[in-house]
């Protein structure tokens, strides 16, 4: 049984991860197509930079959310197994 906050985060991340990938792909396509429309040839390097920028920013946010919640969840699982943690230094 998960706490309410973990259920909420799981529900959000189900849509967040595919959205981040979709936006990265969209950024790649738009930057490459824009260069092709203006200069006559696609600029794949610019598209790759746009996609990587979206992935780095999007996945670091997801990683920041999940790391904190994983720590909380592990503390709960430890308590279920009889291990009590008194201070945060134990983590």
N, C-alpha and C positions, 0 to 999 in steps of 0.2 A: 504494500500500500504506500503510495507516494504522497508526500505533503502537497497541499494545494498549489504552492508556488512552483514546485517541480512539474506538476501537471500543466500549469499555465505556460511555463517555459517550453516544455515539450510540444505543446500545441502551436506556439509561436514559431519554434525552430523548424517545424515541419514545412512551413511556408517560407521561412526566412532563407534557408540554405538554397532552395531552388531559385528563389527570387534573386539572390546574389549572383548565382551562376548565370541566370538569364540576363541580368543587367550587364554583366561582364561580356557576354556574347553580343548583346546589343551594342555596347560601346565599341567592341572590335569592328562590328559590321558598319556602324555609322561612321566611325573615324576613317576606316578604309574606303568606304563608298564616297565620303565627302572629298577625300583627296583624289579619288578617281574622277569625280564630277568636275573638280576644279582644274586639276593638272593633267588629266587624261590618262593617268596610271594610278593604280592603288598603292597606297603607302602602308604596307603591312606592319612596318616597325611602329608607326604611330598607333595603329589599331591594337597591336600587342601591348604597348604601354598603357593604353586606355583600359584594356581588359585586366591587365595586372594591377593597375591602380584600384579598380573596382573590387577585385578579389582580395587584395591586401586589406583594404579598408573594411570590406564586408565581413571577411572571415576573422579578422582580429576582434571585431565587435562580438561575433558569435563565440569566439574562444574566451573572451573576457567574461561573458555571461555564464558559459558552461563550466568554467574552472571554479568559480565561486560556488555554484550550485552542486558541483561534484564533491567539493569539500564538505558542504553541509550534508549531502546524502551519505557520504562515507562516515561522517560522525554519527549519523543516525543508525547506520548499519552496524557500526562498532558498538553502539549502545544496545542494540538488539542482541548482540552476542555477548553482552556482559562486560564490555570494555568501556570504562568511563574516562573521558578526557577532561581534565581540570582546566587546562590553559591552552591557548592557541599555539604556544611553542611546540606542542606535541606534534602538530602537523608539519 
